[in-house]
Structure formats: structure tokens, C-alpha cells
Amino acid sequence: MRIGEIAALVGLTTRAIRHYHHVGLLPEPERRPNGYRTYSVRDAVLLARVRRLTELGLGLDEVRDVLADDAGRELADVLEELDADLARQEAAIRERRRRLGALLAEPPGTTGPVSPALAALLAQAPRTDSPSAAKDREYLTLLDAASTGNQEVFALFGRLIADPAVAELYERLDALAEAPVDDPRIAPLAADLAAAVPEELFAAIPEDGAVVTGFKEALLAEYAPAQAEVVGRLMDAFVERSRG
């Protein structure tokens, strides 16, 4: 049989068969004087088995193990491993769908599934239309998703956002949206924001985790220039006080 004939017989493409030759899965058959490959019935049986195994989900290396006549694993062993792997994938997909269902069930504009500690923190946050407060909620969600936050840290943030003076600080930060970078309100606001942060919160943040490399620049890019000056000074204060 020529390659096109055996491909049609076993339900494969000629390209797939050539690939099996290339990776050493299927030995090259003898060639006729005209250069065409000549395939035997045994080759067809082997290719049919390759197709059956790949349809079950085995990779080519696993197929090679199954087909090996000497040190290869038994087919039953490989299939048991494949079944266990598919079971793990199935469980992971169910969990992803559960999270997706929770996300779809939430009202528009919410931050998505979060840890119980962050959910409790966001529940006690005062209602506000402040754009700066909205940014902080997003950053807390990022902290939560990155697994760098914990219940203790979120409890300390809870003390911060429960302070009535914080709403006024957000208003002052929002007011700098159109201000120049030399606005005289920048330094006092940065100092007041740093003073509002509980000392325990600085102590709870590891010295090497106060500002992740590259994060500060990305964070400041989200703000207007004058606001970025304030937030940058606050982040510098976090670094200094967490080291102290």
C-alpha cells in the first residue's frame, strides 16, 4: 500500500503518518524503486492502534511506551494513569465552573469571588462614589488573589476604612485629579494618609513584600500626576515604616 492508501484505510492523514515517521513512532517502510513508500498490513494494524490510543488522550510518548515490545508499560497501566488524570481535570473544570457561576450570579460592578476575610472587609466599607476608594477596593482584590493578604492584614485594613476621617482623605485625593505635580496640597495629604494607617498594619507587612518589583510604577500609572505624587509618597512611607 502507498501512503495515501494506508491513510484512507486507518482514518489518518498522510501528514500525520509522516509526522509519526519523523518522531520515530512508526518505522520507515521499505521504498519501491520509484521512491514511494510501501506499507504492509502490519503497518496498518500499528497505525490503527496509534489512532485508537491518541483518541483516548494519550500523548505520543505514552503511545510509544505502549507499543514498545520490551520495556514499555502495559496498556492497562497507561490507561489507568490516563483515567486518573482525566478525573483530576474533570474536578478542576467543575471547580472553575463553580467559581464562574458565582461570578455570573453577582450584580454588575462587583469585584468577583473573594476570600471570606476580604468579603467581610468589603462588607463593612462605607458606601462611596469616590474613584480613589474604588481603586483601593480593586487593589485589595488583587492582594487577595495574589495570596499575599491574610485575615490579620484585612482586619487591620478594616480598622482603617472604618475611620470616618478616611472618607475625607479620599475626597482630598479625588480633588487632585486635575492638579499639577507641585500642588501644595500634595505633601499634607500624603502625611495625613500615612498618619491614618495603623502602626500594626505596617508591622504586618513583610519587609520584602511592601512593594513588589514593578508594581509601584504600574500602580502610579493608574493615577493622575498629582495623585500619583501622593500615592507614591504613601508607598514610600510603607516601605520605610515596614523596615522599621
BAFI-3210 file (N, C-alpha, C; in Angstrom, 3 decimals, decimal comma, padded with zeros to 6 digits):
// residues 244
n [1|2|3|4|5|6|7|8|9|10|11|12|13|14|15|16|17|18|19|20|21|22|23|24|25|26|27|28|29|30|31|32|33|34|35|36|37|38|39|40|41|42|43|44|45|46|47|48|49|50|51|52|53|54|55|56|57|58|59|60|61|62|63|64|65|66|67|68|69|70|71|72|73|74|75|76|77|78|79|80|81|82|83|84|85|86|87|88|89|90|91|92|93|94|95|96|97|98|99|100|101|102|103|104|105|106|107|108|109|110|111|112|113|114|115|116|117|118|119|120|121|122|123|124|125|126|127|128|129|130|131|132|133|134|135|136|137|138|139|140|141|142|143|144|145|146|147|148|149|150|151|152|153|154|155|156|157|158|159|160|161|162|163|164|165|166|167|168|169|170|171|172|173|174|175|176|177|178|179|180|181|182|183|184|185|186|187|188|189|190|191|192|193|194|195|196|197|198|199|200|201|202|203|204|205|206|207|208|209|210|211|212|213|214|215|216|217|218|219|220|221|222|223|224|225|226|227|228|229|230|231|232|233|234|235|236|237|238|239|240|241|242|243|244]
n.u [000,846|000,409|001,194|-001,052|-003,091|-002,933|-003,427|-006,080|-007,244|-006,874|-007,919|-006,434|-004,447|-002,188|-000,259|-000,157|000,837|003,382|004,431|004,518|006,496|008,604|008,974|009,765|007,919|006,699|008,251|010,188|008,950|009,877|011,008|009,821|011,392|010,784|010,776|008,550|006,929|006,253|003,702|002,765|000,313|000,762|001,822|-000,476|-002,081|-000,594|-000,735|-003,477|-003,759|-002,270|-003,854|-006,162|-005,218|-004,346|-006,763|-007,890|-006,624|-003,933|-000,566|002,037|004,456|003,542|002,088|004,178|005,409|003,453|003,459|005,949|007,951|009,544|010,634|008,411|005,477|002,593|-000,484|-002,794|-001,847|-001,068|-003,529|-004,912|-003,508|-004,116|-006,881|-007,002|-005,772|-007,601|-009,746|-008,793|-008,631|-011,316|-012,397|-011,108|-012,218|-014,907|-014,649|-013,769|-016,009|-017,836|-016,847|-017,087|-019,881|-020,583|-019,501|-021,037|-023,466|-023,293|-024,083|-023,771|-020,628|-019,441|-016,598|-016,012|-015,508|-014,170|-011,953|-013,193|-012,261|-011,654|-014,154|-015,604|-014,313|-014,890|-017,620|-018,012|-017,095|-017,689|-020,308|-019,465|-018,863|-016,362|-013,704|-011,072|-011,394|-012,617|-010,487|-008,801|-010,312|-010,115|-007,371|-007,152|-008,526|-006,757|-004,576|-005,719|-006,169|-003,571|-002,703|-001,220|-002,395|-003,966|-006,093|-005,484|-004,214|-006,292|-008,138|-006,889|-006,918|-009,607|-009,996|-008,890|-010,516|-012,858|-012,565|-013,946|-012,631|-011,297|-012,892|-012,950|-010,291|-010,123|-011,729|-010,150|-008,002|-009,262|-009,817|-007,477|-007,277|-007,045|-004,913|-001,631|001,723|003,128|001,385|000,408|-001,140|-000,377|001,792|000,802|-001,492|-000,407|001,032|-001,063|-002,476|-000,594|-000,422|-002,900|-002,841|-002,833|-000,280|000,116|-000,528|001,563|003,538|002,616|003,125|005,500|009,007|010,178|007,952|006,546|006,499|006,139|008,455|008,298|005,593|004,951|005,411|003,521|001,192|001,164|000,832|-001,841|-003,000|-003,754|-001,226|-000,699|-002,077|-000,658|001,731|001,033|000,226|002,579|004,307|003,038|003,391|006,156|006,382|005,230|007,190|009,419|008,460|007,686|010,129|011,161]
n.v [-001,203|002,270|005,472|007,166|005,322|003,663|005,575|006,285|003,855|003,461|005,761|008,124|011,071|011,700|013,460|013,168|010,560|010,875|012,520|010,771|009,080|010,910|011,497|009,097|007,230|005,472|003,121|003,750|002,513|000,062|001,200|001,521|001,003|003,364|005,199|005,527|004,939|001,723|000,169|-002,288|-004,768|-005,138|-002,648|-001,144|-002,180|-001,358|001,442|001,787|001,128|003,152|005,355|004,720|004,866|007,542|008,829|008,220|009,942|009,750|010,902|011,183|010,155|008,472|006,695|005,552|004,160|002,259|000,804|-000,280|-003,210|-004,218|-002,792|-001,299|000,076|-001,707|-001,680|-001,462|-000,232|002,308|003,279|003,381|005,427|007,496|007,646|008,499|010,986|012,297|012,359|014,155|016,456|016,763|017,323|019,748|021,325|021,329|022,820|025,281|025,983|026,241|028,515|030,324|030,340|031,536|034,034|034,935|035,146|037,372|040,870|043,417|045,111|044,291|042,923|040,269|036,726|036,430|036,001|034,860|036,602|039,014|039,518|040,094|042,417|044,185|044,305|045,889|048,297|051,758|053,072|054,665|056,990|057,558|057,710|057,106|055,493|053,319|052,366|051,471|049,340|047,592|047,050|045,745|043,445|042,385|041,921|039,950|037,930|037,354|035,965|037,109|038,473|038,229|037,093|038,595|040,912|041,978|042,487|044,570|046,469|046,841|048,324|050,668|051,545|051,906|054,222|057,378|059,612|058,791|058,857|061,561|061,914|060,468|062,116|064,391|063,355|062,705|065,249|066,117|065,386|066,931|068,512|070,142|068,712|070,042|070,926|072,471|070,982|068,357|067,305|067,655|065,992|063,469|063,061|063,013|060,766|058,736|058,958|058,046|055,337|052,369|051,501|048,798|047,704|048,401|046,873|044,332|043,805|042,172|042,964|042,565|042,511|044,802|046,461|045,121|044,324|046,435|046,811|049,226|051,226|050,495|050,803|053,572|054,611|054,439|056,652|060,206|062,764|064,465|063,046|060,663|061,485|061,756|059,121|057,760|058,794|057,820|055,068|054,944|055,581|053,332|051,433|052,396|052,413|049,762|048,558|049,574]
n.w [000,000|-000,712|000,799|000,782|000,478|002,771|004,670|004,155|004,765|007,564|008,608|008,981|008,321|005,615|006,354|009,145|009,339|008,185|010,145|012,320|011,408|011,454|014,187|015,107|015,878|014,165|012,210|009,259|006,220|003,696|000,484|-002,843|-006,081|-007,413|-005,433|-003,792|-000,648|000,729|002,308|004,750|005,838|008,518|009,208|008,907|010,946|013,148|012,882|013,159|015,826|017,001|016,338|017,814|020,441|020,653|020,346|022,763|024,352|024,947|024,919|022,413|023,393|025,398|023,863|022,492|024,582|025,115|022,769|022,689|022,598|024,541|027,167|027,592|029,183|030,399|028,627|030,170|032,510|031,588|030,703|033,119|034,436|032,672|033,054|035,739|035,466|033,802|035,552|037,469|035,883|035,285|037,837|038,308|036,303|037,104|039,466|038,454|036,946|039,007|040,317|038,236|037,952|040,385|039,942|037,753|039,003|040,545|041,137|038,542|038,328|040,682|042,497|042,116|042,965|046,212|049,057|052,293|054,311|052,945|051,856|054,161|054,913|052,758|053,060|055,290|054,494|054,002|051,925|048,954|046,289|045,502|043,235|043,937|046,189|044,962|043,426|045,470|046,451|044,300|044,385|046,791|046,161|044,316|046,018|047,561|045,653|044,943|047,051|049,050|050,987|054,246|056,935|059,220|058,193|056,596|058,583|059,912|057,872|057,922|060,244|059,351|057,160|058,493|059,840|060,163|059,158|056,923|054,644|054,076|053,424|051,059|049,473|049,342|047,900|045,501|044,641|043,566|040,971|038,660|039,238|039,281|039,526|041,443|043,315|046,339|048,094|048,078|049,743|052,473|052,355|051,776|054,123|056,001|055,145|055,618|058,365|059,100|058,794|060,630|062,994|063,408|060,984|059,296|060,546|060,034|057,415|055,485|055,257|052,736|051,198|050,957|048,685|045,626|043,054|040,282|040,647|041,892|039,945|038,020|039,495|040,126|037,614|037,201|038,257|038,210|037,635|040,010|041,971|041,827|042,938|045,615|046,299|045,723|047,669|049,926|049,559|049,756|052,423|053,536|052,895|054,345|057,019|057,368|057,367|059,625]
ca.u [000,000|001,089|000,848|-002,427|-003,994|-002,983|-004,051|-007,524|-007,670|-006,898|-008,580|-005,467|-003,984|-000,808|000,610|000,010|001,717|004,742|004,877|004,867|007,822|009,577|009,246|010,226|006,850|006,430|009,455|010,059|008,825|010,720|010,577|009,894|012,434|010,385|010,876|007,338|006,906|005,371|003,227|002,219|-000,855|001,245|001,894|-001,844|-002,522|000,116|-001,305|-004,823|-003,612|-001,835|-005,025|-007,061|-004,618|-004,357|-008,145|-008,152|-005,983|-002,525|000,415|002,824|005,433|002,832|001,792|005,425|005,597|002,502|003,807|007,269|007,865|010,414|010,499|007,231|004,469|001,397|-001,548|-003,722|-001,237|-001,139|-004,923|-005,280|-002,947|-004,908|-008,178|-006,782|-005,505|-008,871|-010,555|-008,294|-009,058|-012,767|-012,620|-010,665|-013,213|-016,085|-014,356|-013,751|-017,403|-018,485|-016,418|-017,694|-021,287|-020,668|-019,225|-022,187|-024,599|-023,102|-024,567|-022,739|-019,785|-018,788|-015,208|-015,871|-015,310|-013,041|-011,837|-014,113|-011,695|-011,845|-015,594|-016,011|-013,764|-015,648|-018,984|-018,068|-016,625|-018,784|-020,688|-018,904|-018,667|-015,007|-012,878|-009,890|-011,827|-012,847|-009,167|-008,313|-011,031|-009,527|-006,047|-007,359|-008,890|-005,502|-003,841|-006,394|-005,944|-002,154|-002,468|-000,312|-003,201|-004,462|-007,175|-004,970|-003,988|-007,579|-008,763|-006,266|-007,484|-010,961|-009,898|-008,572|-011,643|-013,946|-012,288|-014,727|-011,756|-010,771|-013,735|-012,492|-008,990|-010,416|-012,234|-008,991|-007,223|-010,042|-009,758|-006,204|-007,293|-006,628|-003,914|-000,248|002,520|003,681|000,272|000,769|-001,960|000,150|002,557|-000,051|-002,379|000,403|001,329|-002,296|-002,784|000,342|-000,769|-004,160|-002,599|-002,440|001,089|000,099|-000,600|002,936|004,275|002,105|003,595|006,918|009,912|010,395|006,685|005,844|006,281|006,666|009,185|007,494|004,196|004,786|005,289|002,232|000,133|001,142|000,359|-003,298|-003,460|-003,342|000,116|-000,668|-002,497|000,444|002,705|000,535|000,257|003,984|004,856|002,448|004,055|007,494|006,212|005,009|008,488|010,260|007,918|007,688|011,508|011,451]
ca.v [000,000|003,558|006,223|007,639|004,178|003,236|006,666|006,137|002,616|003,565|007,002|009,151|011,870|011,400|014,342|012,546|009,396|011,385|013,015|009,600|008,682|011,933|011,404|007,755|006,382|004,463|002,941|003,997|001,245|-000,049|002,016|000,913|001,636|004,722|006,074|005,519|004,027|000,559|-000,197|-003,637|-004,891|-004,915|-001,201|-000,657|-002,562|-000,483|002,791|001,754|001,148|004,508|006,221|004,388|005,344|009,005|009,252|008,077|011,049|009,523|011,627|010,288|009,441|007,384|005,705|004,832|003,213|001,154|000,000|-000,901|-004,660|-004,692|-002,165|-000,441|-000,254|-002,384|-000,769|-001,233|000,744|003,627|003,712|003,745|006,757|008,436|007,805|009,325|012,349|012,859|012,628|015,413|017,551|016,907|018,004|021,131|022,012|021,556|023,923|026,511|026,301|026,716|029,901|031,125|030,500|032,536|035,336|035,315|035,430|038,633|042,066|044,083|046,061|043,735|042,571|038,850|035,877|036,807|035,201|035,310|037,745|040,229|039,760|040,762|043,767|044,989|044,474|046,960|049,554|052,711|053,309|055,906|057,077|058,049|056,900|056,629|054,364|052,196|051,822|050,718|048,064|046,729|046,632|044,752|042,210|041,871|041,398|038,712|036,923|037,003|035,167|037,783|039,004|037,233|037,598|039,630|042,142|042,538|043,029|045,879|047,368|047,136|049,456|051,878|052,048|052,269|055,563|058,387|060,593|058,254|059,339|062,914|061,777|060,083|063,308|065,252|062,732|062,870|066,661|066,391|064,749|067,886|069,402|069,943|067,894|070,876|071,450|072,494|070,059|067,000|066,880|067,461|064,846|062,256|062,899|062,637|059,379|057,866|059,001|057,320|053,892|051,819|051,004|047,341|047,334|048,452|045,747|043,067|043,643|041,791|043,977|042,343|042,422|046,078|046,878|044,145|044,959|046,792|047,102|050,647|052,002|050,158|051,382|055,035|054,945|054,460|057,901|061,486|063,088|064,939|061,922|059,710|062,003|061,424|057,672|057,362|059,122|056,896|053,780|055,088|055,523|051,913|050,747|052,834|052,010|048,304|048,189|049,997]
ca.w [000,000|-000,680|001,991|000,684|000,631|004,167|005,421|003,986|005,412|009,036|009,015|009,341|007,189|005,224|007,147|010,460|009,195|008,009|011,447|013,122|010,949|011,855|015,628|015,414|016,399|013,140|011,387|007,817|005,468|002,505|-000,649|-004,179|-006,915|-007,805|-004,270|-002,976|000,491|000,608|003,648|004,884|006,716|009,881|009,390|009,055|012,291|014,080|012,774|013,738|017,275|017,348|016,276|018,916|021,687|020,682|020,561|024,194|025,036|025,216|024,143|021,558|024,208|026,061|022,826|022,217|025,681|024,954|021,597|022,842|022,826|025,617|028,481|027,645|030,187|029,929|028,207|031,294|033,426|030,971|030,688|034,486|034,665|031,883|033,709|036,927|035,012|033,328|036,738|038,039|035,006|035,448|039,108|038,152|035,475|037,948|040,382|037,662|036,607|040,236|040,516|037,170|038,304|041,446|039,328|036,937|039,878|041,252|040,430|037,739|039,034|041,859|042,235|041,830|044,131|047,057|050,263|053,355|055,031|052,143|051,756|055,398|054,871|051,799|053,567|056,287|053,898|053,756|050,535|048,446|044,848|045,290|042,320|044,651|047,017|044,056|043,103|046,628|046,508|043,278|044,822|047,843|045,466|043,772|047,167|047,936|044,605|044,926|048,260|049,967|052,077|055,175|057,764|060,116|057,436|056,207|059,795|060,149|056,869|058,380|061,176|058,578|056,374|059,400|060,370|059,415|058,518|055,671|053,543|053,751|052,760|049,682|048,777|049,066|046,824|044,269|044,248|042,903|039,656|037,625|039,833|038,837|040,444|042,519|044,104|047,766|048,881|047,965|050,920|053,656|052,187|051,923|055,545|056,698|054,786|056,334|059,785|059,311|058,724|061,936|063,069|063,306|059,575|058,797|061,122|059,492|056,043|055,481|054,711|051,306|050,489|050,997|047,300|044,685|041,961|039,123|040,980|042,212|038,698|037,404|040,320|039,986|036,271|037,221|038,848|037,636|038,150|041,398|042,815|041,850|043,897|046,955|046,488|045,750|048,988|050,885|049,380|050,329|053,876|053,855|052,826|055,459|058,322|057,479|057,686|060,987]
c.u [000,874|000,543|-000,593|-003,436|-004,088|-003,617|-005,568|-008,041|-007,822|-007,528|-007,638|-005,134|-002,559|000,169|000,871|000,972|003,161|005,301|005,281|006,220|008,884|009,954|009,662|009,180|006,563|007,677|009,176|009,947|009,814|010,138|010,726|011,015|012,089|010,397|009,664|007,464|005,919|004,988|002,591|000,966|-000,441|001,360|000,501|-002,389|-001,884|-000,465|-002,712|-004,760|-003,158|-003,031|-005,942|-006,522|-004,628|-005,770|-008,552|-007,484|-004,525|-001,659|001,274|003,889|004,778|002,474|003,031|005,696|004,698|002,949|005,147|007,122|008,673|010,095|009,267|006,247|003,306|000,326|-002,490|-003,170|-001,344|-002,564|-005,407|-004,746|-003,751|-006,249|-008,051|-006,538|-006,772|-009,791|-010,115|-008,727|-010,551|-013,093|-012,222|-011,666|-014,478|-015,868|-014,339|-015,166|-018,175|-018,126|-017,035|-019,165|-021,488|-020,436|-020,415|-023,390|-024,481|-023,661|-023,441|-021,938|-019,124|-017,421|-015,010|-015,632|-014,054|-013,028|-012,835|-013,595|-011,899|-013,321|-016,108|-015,524|-014,578|-017,069|-019,082|-017,572|-017,803|-019,062|-020,138|-018,772|-017,249|-014,241|-011,640|-010,232|-012,066|-011,523|-008,642|-009,021|-010,469|-008,169|-006,143|-007,741|-007,654|-004,658|-004,399|-006,088|-004,500|-001,746|-001,451|-001,077|-003,617|-005,489|-006,712|-004,812|-005,316|-008,336|-008,195|-006,740|-008,906|-010,982|-009,658|-009,796|-012,838|-013,758|-013,057|-013,853|-011,244|-011,585|-013,292|-011,142|-009,164|-010,902|-011,086|-008,134|-007,948|-009,918|-008,473|-006,152|-006,786|-005,500|-002,519|000,548|003,171|002,587|000,612|-000,050|-001,376|000,823|001,684|-000,963|-001,602|000,712|000,100|-002,692|-001,874|000,002|-002,023|-003,966|-002,163|-001,013|001,144|000,064|000,783|003,726|003,861|002,590|005,078|007,769|010,095|009,096|005,921|005,524|006,929|007,336|008,280|006,067|003,983|004,580|003,939|001,081|000,028|000,644|-001,159|-003,860|-003,050|-002,021|000,154|-001,091|-001,377|001,536|002,305|000,689|001,702|004,622|004,297|003,122|005,475|007,429|005,985|006,342|009,325|009,759|007,852|009,103|011,881|010,883]
c.v [001,242|004,363|006,738|006,529|003,731|004,318|006,558|004,911|002,789|004,866|008,070|009,974|011,453|012,266|013,744|011,369|009,845|011,914|011,851|009,039|009,626|011,805|010,005|006,834|005,218|004,320|003,249|002,655|001,210|000,823|001,235|001,585|003,068|005,688|006,098|004,531|002,891|000,100|-001,579|-003,609|-004,661|-003,432|-000,625|-000,969|-001,638|000,924|002,844|001,809|002,526|005,456|005,979|004,966|006,870|009,546|009,123|009,185|010,855|010,412|010,651|009,531|008,261|006,289|004,879|003,794|001,984|000,225|-000,712|-002,379|-005,118|-004,014|-001,274|-000,877|-001,004|-001,351|-000,456|-000,205|002,158|004,162|004,082|005,132|007,812|008,696|008,695|010,780|013,031|013,182|013,925|016,599|017,829|017,655|019,476|021,937|022,291|022,726|025,254|026,941|026,800|028,180|030,819|031,361|031,526|033,934|035,833|035,694|036,765|039,798|042,688|045,052|045,518|043,212|041,101|038,054|036,273|035,905|035,705|036,531|039,045|040,541|040,493|042,199|044,665|045,246|045,628|048,298|050,482|052,860|054,654|055,824|057,535|057,142|056,338|055,446|053,127|051,542|050,982|049,372|047,088|046,204|045,610|043,400|041,562|041,253|040,049|037,601|036,451|036,185|035,793|038,418|037,888|037,888|038,716|040,965|042,786|043,093|044,399|046,901|047,762|048,289|050,761|052,412|052,414|053,652|056,599|059,382|060,112|058,732|060,730|062,883|061,360|061,293|064,246|064,688|062,866|064,294|067,008|065,835|065,664|068,793|069,139|069,195|068,712|071,501|071,383|071,536|068,641|066,535|066,709|066,243|063,543|061,993|062,447|061,189|058,405|057,814|058,193|055,809|053,384|051,278|049,495|046,876|047,383|047,238|044,417|042,795|043,316|042,851|043,826|042,282|043,720|046,572|045,847|044,875|045,200|047,194|048,584|051,469|051,749|050,791|052,880|055,465|055,012|055,797|059,106|061,897|063,528|063,833|060,890|060,164|061,621|059,931|057,176|057,655|058,188|055,523|053,813|055,007|054,086|051,174|051,100|052,308|050,504|047,805|048,575|049,063]
c.w [000,000|000,479|001,947|000,921|002,081|005,040|005,344|004,729|006,922|009,525|009,521|008,100|006,838|006,015|008,519|010,368|009,013|009,318|012,351|012,705|011,506|013,330|016,046|015,977|015,450|012,269|009,916|007,089|004,308|001,391|-001,951|-004,971|-007,321|-006,620|-003,376|-001,819|000,224|002,011|003,629|005,747|008,158|010,192|009,620|010,447|013,324|014,068|013,354|015,253|017,751|017,360|017,459|020,232|021,776|020,879|022,026|025,005|025,353|024,341|023,361|022,344|024,926|025,062|022,526|023,308|025,507|023,836|021,737|023,200|024,032|026,940|028,592|028,711|029,558|029,590|029,364|032,266|032,881|030,996|032,090|034,837|033,910|032,543|034,941|036,543|034,527|034,502|037,403|037,197|035,165|036,741|039,018|037,330|036,275|038,892|039,637|037,294|037,830|040,484|039,464|037,465|039,392|040,891|038,512|037,794|040,586|040,445|039,617|038,601|040,274|041,473|041,924|043,091|044,898|048,279|051,304|054,091|054,256|051,986|052,994|055,423|053,948|052,288|054,554|055,740|053,638|052,265|050,090|046,937|044,510|044,325|043,009|045,542|046,158|043,654|044,257|046,755|045,480|043,726|045,947|047,230|044,852|044,881|047,591|046,938|044,569|046,138|049,191|051,116|053,005|056,079|058,677|059,394|057,051|057,422|060,117|059,124|057,269|059,364|060,435|057,860|057,249|059,996|059,545|058,667|057,165|054,473|053,107|053,048|051,302|048,874|048,415|047,942|045,484|043,732|043,511|041,479|038,552|038,090|039,256|039,908|041,557|043,373|045,600|048,622|048,928|049,253|052,159|053,548|052,347|053,388|056,322|056,389|055,544|057,822|060,090|059,324|060,093|061,914|062,907|061,855|058,943|059,284|060,507|058,082|056,056|054,804|053,213|050,524|050,458|049,596|046,387|043,529|040,762|039,454|041,229|040,943|038,029|038,170|040,095|038,616|036,200|037,705|037,998|038,291|039,618|042,363|042,934|042,817|045,316|047,226|046,547|047,095|050,062|050,778|049,928|051,852|054,330|053,901|054,041|056,797|058,482|057,794|059,118|062,010]
res [m|r|i|g|e|i|a|a|l|v|g|l|t|t|r|a|i|r|h|y|h|h|v|g|l|l|p|e|p|e|r|r|p|n|g|y|r|t|y|s|v|r|d|a|v|l|l|a|r|v|r|r|l|t|e|l|g|l|g|l|d|e|v|r|d|v|l|a|d|d|a|g|r|e|l|a|d|v|l|e|e|l|d|a|d|l|a|r|q|e|a|a|i|r|e|r|r|r|r|l|g|a|l|l|a|e|p|p|g|t|t|g|p|v|s|p|a|l|a|a|l|l|a|q|a|p|r|t|d|s|p|s|a|a|k|d|r|e|y|l|t|l|l|d|a|a|s|t|g|n|q|e|v|f|a|l|f|g|r|l|i|a|d|p|a|v|a|e|l|y|e|r|l|d|a|l|a|e|a|p|v|d|d|p|r|i|a|p|l|a|a|d|l|a|a|a|v|p|e|e|l|f|a|a|i|p|e|d|g|a|v|v|t|g|f|k|e|a|l|l|a|e|y|a|p|a|q|a|e|v|v|g|r|l|m|d|a|f|v|e|r|s|r|g]
***
